[in-house]
Amino acid sequence: MRSSPLPRMSRRGRVTIGVLVGVFVLFTLLGWGVQAWTDWLWFDEVRYTQVFTGVLATRLLLFLVVGLGLALVVGGNLWLAHRLRPRMRPHSLEQATLERYRMVLEPRLGLWISLAALVVGIFAGLSAQSRWGQWLLFRNGGDFGVKDPEFGVDVGFYVFQLPFWRYVLGVGFTAVVLALLGALAVHYVFGGVRLQGVGDRMTGAARAHLSTLVAVFVLLKAVAYVLDRRAMLLEYNEGAKLYGAGYADVNALLPAKEILAYISVVVAIAIIVFSNAVMRNLVWPGISLALLGVSAVAIGGIYPWAVQTFEVKPSAKDKEAPYIQRSIEATRAAFGLADTKNQAYAANNFVPPASLATDTSVVPNVRLLDPQLVSETYTQLQQVRGFYDFGPKLDIDRYSVGGKTSDYVVGVREINYTELTDQQNTWINRHTVYTHGYGLVAAPANQVCSGQPYFVSGFLGGEKSQEACSSTSEQIPATQPRIYYGERMGAGDYAIVGQSDPKRNAEFDRPSQTGGEQYYTYTGEGGVEIGSFTRRLLYAIKEQESNFLLSEAVNENSKLLYVRNPRDRVEKVAPFLTLDGDPYPAVVGGRVQWIVDGYTTAATYPYAERINLQAETTDELTNRGTFQLARENVNYIRNSVKATVDAYDGTVRLYQFDDTDPVLKAWNKAFGGDLILPKNDIPAELREHFRYPADMFKVQRNLLTKFHVTDPGDFYSAQDFWQVPNVPDAPDSGQKQPPYYLWTQFPGQDAPRFQLTSAVTPNGRQNLAALISGSYVDGQPRLEVLELPDQTRVAGPVQVHQQMTNNASIRQQLNLLSSNQAQVQYGNLLSLPFGDGMLYVEPVFVKSNLQDAFLPLLQKVLVSYGDGSYVAMADTLADGIKQLVEQGKQATQGNPPPAEGTPPPPNGGNNSPALTGELAAAAGQVQTAIDEVKAAQASGDFERYGRALKALDEAMTAFQQAQKAATPASPAASAPPSGSPSPTPSTAPGG
């Protein structure tokens, strides 16, 4: 009996559903259309329309080609399965049940097949359009001029060709699997495949169709085995703990993949032949597939495992040596480490030399202002209005003023829209009045004024300043100091500029010297014109804001400035670049320019180490004025582009910096060949402000902790590996010490350079192993490593900080600075090679807790030399250096100075009266504590050493209290200071 047909929907219901679907489609298309139109206008403003059209056309092409291809494959196989249906089907309960579905499908079978193919095509197309980058590199990539060590294939194949071929292979597998499942379902519904009844379970036509699809799948598997042979050079080698094919891979898995490829071809032929020509059943094809599976397990799994277990592991160091060498060489080439200049630095001088006091190349350029700590000081002293902001971290750049080049801490006075008051935060004020910041504020990094920065530029009053701690005139003048584009501006912080009345200025510019406020009208070329009704309607829809149509502030002369963060602006113009997390401003040609470092990356460089950019670049400063990089896995990186964004009109320029990078050449070719400006077009004044990018340096530094070892045997043993130390004043935080910019001269350098520097320590120990620096020499990047001898006595940053702050006298002074009303903050601990030894400098800031707005002031400077035996804390760096030099003089005279605050021993000498009573007992406790410090030092137990120092500090406090109590009566109270050794060890634990 036939089942009753499904109830028909009423005409009104169909119309309602049609209207709802139409409205949904209309608004979806409207949203896409508005987004595309406004994007086009923005790209037209910045004159990079070739990026917009190139990416859009590539996405549409991939969507159509891949989507249509999969739709045709799936739809064609569904149609073919229906055409091959049997005309006569044996009667059975199964077929009777399926007849109901046939009655539903048959009348509109073409529509059902088209819908299924359409759905598959849409999803396939959406997936494909996201591969636009791979396709552009596939089409435009060239050669690297470097061949892989196993097959002799150019690296360009792995970087440009292999990723897209693997994607195409994946699309092929998807198409065949979907076609096979769909065809099987159609054959079953229409009787070509049966589970019940008499006779064959599958018709000859269905068997031929399905077996052909299975054979195609197996042939694709053969192609996959061929590609897998190349991709093996990218896989992780567990035996060597490196990337790239190892001994077992090359000698067992590589031939196994080739054998399996041949077996797959044979199996594919066997499936077709035995299914349709010889026996015409599925027994032998099933046996063939089982044989392929067994072969894959035995040849591709068990055999390589046996080679790895029984041949490689017992002598892995020798077996893996050639492949470790490959990984070392490939990693150093892929990350720009091959030309690293290594130089031995003995650091065997532990006595402060007299030349410290007269030096003119290192000491005068020591940076005292920490850009993270003094940001609050800049805000407090240079803010003027509550909505101005400098961000949580400033930047370091260098300028030549008065013929002298030195470091400057620079910051841009920006608008921070989150700090507008409720009254100020109206739509008119937010978007038409408070439109820009004003001035690049700079202060010499090595100069302070009453603990504050000494400001030399960015004065709101014009070219002159009346402030006490500032120069009388602009030393870094900017003819256009207004900041319409900056780091503090988010996605919704657009500005509408331009007035209908040229004599009326509506934009707040800056406070006036007379106490009033000055206003301004934007005159730059940047911005999208929105004077017409169409444009205003367009952006009213985009921003969902009716004031674009209703407000009188939007007129025929209006322009819209948006995407105002310089990093976002460059990222939109060059979506193929990975951008450094720390853009910085510079005055170039009288205008403030944001400089953004751009990286080209790849993840398929054979044998190179693969790293995660986010993990490798995260340290104490991440998300504190810097941007955290995405979790991108790469094994090739180049600082190929220096991008600039004009802070006034938003002009974006992309300059080629690495003119040998094949990846950048491919991207430039993909967008017409003129997207990137040639390196020779970089203005000389702009080039002077280029600095070694921080994130690139972090990646290279972290890799150098291992890959400075170039001998395979030593690399395998891992005995000479280094590590990046934690933050010296908070080592338990687990955060890495950030590198620091310095204008200084290191041993082996001809003159001072602006370089990024980081100290590294031996793996698992805290003494100093090397200094790594990155700088530019003749416009080319250079990495340099000053490597100290093994088992050096020189302390590392964490040890030095603890030795300086645990010194008895220094600890007492720090305790006085730190109280319930104030807190001590430590600046960057700088490690400086000088005089065949190491000089450490750490500024000490003090911030009051009495009120939140109180700014941190530089109060003291900690200095140390050598192995930590010589430490001092003074009001100025010059005074600290003098103390070190004086301690050095006493040491050379055979009378090493005592640590400040060290109490006298129980007997101060032949001329000192003996101590008695409580004073003698307290002095005995001090001597016992000193002996424990020495014993802890000799044992190398760092925890014991810390406990010993704490006990010494308590014993000294008790002695001083006893000394004060005995002052009037006891002559022993005036005993001279002891010559006892300093509680600070001469050899650091672990060193």
MOCORMO-V890782 format. One record per helix or strand. SS is the DSSP state (H for helix, E for strand). FROM is the first residue (numbers start at 1). LEN is the number of residues. If there is no record, write none. Layout:
BEGIN
[[SS & FROM & LEN] [SS & FROM & LEN]]
END
This chain:
BEGIN
[[H & 11 & 36] [H & 49 & 35] [H & 93 & 14] [H & 109 & 21] [H & 132 & 9] [E & 147 & 1] [E & 154 & 1] [H & 155 & 35] [E & 193 & 1] [E & 202 & 1] [H & 204 & 31] [E & 236 & 2] [E & 242 & 2] [H & 247 & 30] [H & 283 & 37] [H & 321 & 14] [E & 341 & 4] [H & 354 & 4] [H & 363 & 3] [H & 375 & 8] [E & 388 & 2] [E & 395 & 7] [E & 404 & 9] [E & 414 & 2] [H & 417 & 3] [H & 427 & 7] [E & 437 & 2] [E & 440 & 10] [E & 452 & 6] [E & 464 & 1] [E & 470 & 1] [E & 473 & 1] [E & 480 & 1] [E & 482 & 2] [E & 495 & 3] [E & 507 & 5] [E & 517 & 4] [E & 528 & 2] [H & 533 & 11] [H & 547 & 4] [E & 559 & 3] [H & 566 & 8] [E & 578 & 2] [E & 584 & 5] [E & 591 & 12] [E & 611 & 2] [H & 613 & 5] [E & 633 & 2] [E & 636 & 11] [E & 652 & 5] [H & 662 & 9] [E & 677 & 1] [H & 679 & 3] [H & 684 & 4] [H & 694 & 14] [H & 712 & 6] [E & 722 & 3] [E & 726 & 1] [H & 728 & 6] [E & 736 & 1] [E & 740 & 5] [E & 753 & 10] [E & 767 & 11] [E & 780 & 8] [E & 795 & 1] [H & 797 & 10] [H & 808 & 10] [E & 819 & 1] [E & 822 & 13] [E & 837 & 12] [E & 857 & 9] [E & 870 & 5] [H & 877 & 16] [H & 917 & 23] [H & 942 & 24] [H & 971 & 4]]
END
